[in-house]
Amino acid sequence: MRPMQALQVLAGERARQRLRERGLRPEDVRVVPAAAGGPKGLILNPLDRFLFGHWLAGDGPAVHLIGASIGAWRMASACLPDADAALAQMADDYVAQHYEHAPGKAPTARHVSEVFGRTLRDRLGGRSAQVLASPRMRLHVVTSRGRHVLGREGRWRTPLGYAGAFIANAAHRGALGLWLERVVFSDRREPLPFGLSDFRSRQVDLTSDNLSTAVLASCSIPFWLDAVHDIPGAPRGAYWDGGITDYHLHLNYAAMDEGLVLYPHFGPQVVPGWLDKAWKRRHRASAFLDNVVVLAPRAEWIKTLPHGKLPDRDDFKTYGDDLAGRMRVWRQAVAESQRLADEFISLVEADRPIDAQPLV
């Protein structure tokens, strides 16, 4: 009996045609997005290690890596000279994270920010110059900057502001820009090869002085972590998780002049913002994704993982103080996701046309 496949390949129409004609080659890739989604991103670690440590590590055109939340941490690690080892370390750090807390209570946002920020400084702070000197990779870190009442974090300002953001976004995604703007910290050597006109946005230079701070801001989930205020080189204000405005980075990739977007993802759909999770009509593929190739785990394979699901943030509550139990389950999921990498390797090493499913 044929074993169950773990990996599925989906693509926009322009990308599907190209895959049918010539398969997928490293020189075809111009952009790699990396979604927010917390522990779900761990499932992509073996695939990331192959992509950035080996397949995309050679000479070729610049590859723009754009990430939000855990995706920003993944993409920053991918820019290091030893990307395979750096991504393995990143996954281990994420699995092993632990925060002190009073019995029966969640850790404070300040404590989580302090501990998590220390980890990022240890892994990226002293290596920022290496990240920004990557011969081929160009890093772009997405954050959400508060406007008006959300311009500073506060006991009442933050919940009031996010209630307003939720209501505005429910009416129209563009209205979210009244409360938050997308700020992308970008490699100054080369701008993104597509525009950001779909939503209130700005780009600022990513530098050695602000790299680890920008990644921390991109990972700072409201109410779970403190906002990061006044990042060096960027407009003053409170910065939060990039996934709020750009959960799965549904950007206008089709505006690129050439090449493909290769998107390792933990699901088949590209949801615009975190606040759009409830609005299923916004989950559908759009013309923006015409040149995008999504690599995602199959739903049937996910059911074979521990508890039949991807690791997620609810596991912190499920396992509570059983740190060893949570770590064991997450590490098992990462180990089993080697299947995704192995199947991708077989796909590209065959050097033959690929029949991708249409994005939905």
N, C-alpha and C positions, 0 to 999 in steps of 0.2 A: 504494500500500500504506500502511495506517495506521501511523504511527511508534510504536515501542515506548513505553509509558508508564513513567515513572520512579517515580511516587508511587503508593502504595496507602493506602487509608483503611480502618482496622479499628476496631471499636467493641464495647463491651459492649452487652447487650440494651437497657437503658434509653436509652443514648446512640444506638443504631441507630434506635430508634423516633422519637426527637426529630429526628434528621437526616432521616429519611424525611418527617416532618411539615413541617419548616421550614428545612432546610439548616443551615448553621453561620454564626453572626453573632458579632461581637466581644463583644457584651454577654452572650452565653451563657457565656463562659469565666470560670471562677472560680479554676482552678489550672492551672499549667504545670509538670510535673516535668521534670527534666533528668538523665539517667543518667550514671553513671560509664562508663568505656570508653576513656579515653585518646584517641588520635588519631581513633578512629571518630567522635567527636563533631564533628570538623571538617566532615564531610559535611553537617551541618545548618546551617552558617554562613549561606548565602544565605537559607534559610528563616527562621532566627532574625532576620536583619536586616529582613526584611519584617514578620514578626510583631510585633516589639517596636519597630522604628523607624517603623512605619506603621500596621499593621492594629489593634494594641492600644494605640496611642499616644493615642487620643482620650479623651474623658470616658467614664465608666462605672463599674461597681462595682469594688472592689478585686480585683486578680488576684494570687494567691499563687504565687510562684516558688520551688520547692524543688529544690535541686540537690546532687549528690554528685560530688566529684572534678572533672573537667573541667566537669561540669554546674554545679557551684557557681560556677566562674569565668564560664561563659556567663551564668548568671542574674544574677550581680553586675553584669556589663557591661550586661545588658539593663535594669537599673534606672537607668542614667545618663541624663541629659537627652538626650544625643546617642547614643541606643542603636545606631543604624545604624552610625555611625562607630566607636563603642566596640567593637562586636562584630567589625567588620572588623579593627580593631587587635588584638583578642584572637586572632583566627585567625592573623594575620601573626606575632604574638609566638610562638604555639604552633609554627607551622611552622618558624620560624627558631631555635628553641632549640638551643643547642650548649653542650657541657660539656667542659672540658679533661680529658684522661686520659692515662695512660702507654700506650705502644704495646702493643697486644694485650690491654689491660685495660679494664674498664668504669670510668667515672668513679665516685668515691666518693659515698656517699649524702650525706655532709656537704656536699660541693661542689655537688651537684645542688640540695640544699635552699637553700644560700646564693644561688646564681644565680637559681633559680626564685623564691625569696622576694623577691629584689630586684626582679624583674619585677613581681610582684604589688603590692609597695609602690609602685612607680613608677606603676602604672596605677590602683590602687584606694586606696592609703594616704592620699593627699591629697584624695581625692574621696569618702571614706566618708560625709561628711555629705550629699552629693548622692544617693548610693545610698539612704540611709535617709530621704531627704525626697521620694522619688519620689511624685508625686500619686496614682498608681494601683497601682504595683507594691509588693508586700510580699515581701521576701527572707527565705528560710529556708535555712541552710547545714547540711548533714548531715555529722557527723564520727563516728568510732568511738573511744570512749575505753576504754583498757585497764583491766582490773580484776585485782586480786591480783598474780600474777607479771608481768602486762603493765602494771601501774600505773606502771612506769618502764621506759624502754628500756635494754637491756643486751646485751652480747655473747652471753650464754647465755640470759638471761631471754626475749628476744624470740623466738628460734626455738623454745624450749621452750613458751612461751605460745601461739604460733600453731599448733604441733603439737596442743596440747590443744584449741584452738579448732576445728581441723579435725575432730578426732575427735568432739567434742561436737556440732558442727553435723551431722555425718554421722548421728548418732543421732536428732537432732531439732533443727529450726532454733531453737526456743525455748531449747535448752540452750546455744546460743552466748552467751546472756546471762550465763553464768557467767564468761566471759572478757572479753567486750566489751559495752559499752552504747552505744546510739545517743544522741548528744547533738546536738540541733538548736539552732543559734543562730538565733533568730527575731526578726523585726521586732517591737518591743514595742508598736507601734500597734494590732496586730490579730493574734490567735492564728490558727493553722492552722484551717481550717473542718472538720477531721476529727480524730479522736483518733489516738494512737500506741500503742494498747494491745496491738498484735500482737507486741510485742517489748520487752525491757527498754529504756526510753527516758526522757529528760528534755529539757525545753526551757529554754534560758537566753536572756537578752537579747542581741541583736546590737547592738553599739554602734560608734561611731567608733573606740574604743580597741581593739576586737578583730576588726573586720571582715576586714582583710587577713590577720591571723593565723589566723582561723577558716577562710578559704578555703585558705590554705596547708596547714593541717591536713587539710582535706577532700581535698586533692590528694596527700597524703603516703603514697604506696604503700610498704608495709613492705619493707625491704631495698633499695629504690631511692632512698628519701629518708629522712631522719631523722624520728622522731616529733617533734611539737611539744608541749612540756611547759608545763603551767600557764598556760593561756590566760586573759587578764584577764577577770574576771567569771564564770568557770566553775569547776567543781570541779577541784582539783589532779589531775594525772595526765598520762599520755602519750596524745596524740591522733593518730590515723592517718586514712587515707583513708576517707571516708564510704561508698565503694563496698563495703567489706568487709562491713558490716552491711546495706547498701542499694544493691546493684549497679545495679538498674533501678528502685528505689523502688516496689516492689509494696506499696503502702500501702492503708489502708481508705478509699479515696476515696468509696465508696458511702455512707458515713456523712454526707456533706454533705447539707444540707437542700435546696439548689437549685443549678442550674447544672451545667456540664460541666467535665471535666478534658481539656485539650488537650495531647497528649503527642507532640511531635516526637521521633522515636526512630530509631536506626539499624538496628533490626530489629523484627520483628512480635511478639516475645514479651517479657514483662516478668518477668525473673528476679529473685527476691527479694534474695539476697546473693551476693557474689563467690564465697564458698565453696559456693554452690549450683550452680555451673556444671556440676559433674559429675552432679548429680542431676536428670535430665531430667523426672522426675515433678513436680518443684517449678516447672517452667517453664510449666505450664498456666495459662490464665486462671482466675481465681477470682471469687467474688461481689464481692470488693473493687473489681473493675474494671468494674462494671455501668454506670457513668456516664462511662467513659473513651473518648476518641477518640484513636487512635494514627495518626500520620502517619509512614510508614516507606518507605524505598526498596524497590523490587521487586528480588527476587533476580536476575531476568534483566537488569535495568539495571545492577546492581552488577558483573556480568560484563563490562560494557563499559568499566569504569574501568581505569586502569593496573594491569596484572598480574591483572585480573579480581577485585579485592577492594577493601574499604575500607582506608584507611590504618590501620595498627595499630602497636603498640609493637615488634613484631618487626622493623619496618623500621629501627629504630635499629641492630640487629645486621646486618641484610641489607646496608645501605649503609655501615656502619662509618664510616670517615673521609670518605666521599664525601658531605659535607654538601650540596653543590650538587645532587647527584643526588636525594637524598631530598627536599629542598625543592622541586625541580622537579616530582616525581611528586605530592607532597601538594598543591601549588598547582594542578596540573592537575585533581586530584580535586575540590578545592573549586570550581574554575571550572565543571566539568561538573555539579556538584550545583546549579547555578542552575536546572536543569531541575525540581528538586523545588519550588523556590519558584515558578517560573512556572506549574507545573501547579496548585499550591495557589491561586495568585492567580486563575486561570481558574475554579477550582471555587467560590470564595466570591463572586467578582464576578458569577457567573451568577445568584446569589440564587435557587437552586432546590433542591428536595429532593436529598439525597445518599444513595445506596444503598451503605452501608459493609459490608465483610465482617465476619463475626463474629470476635472474638478467639479464639484457640485456646490 
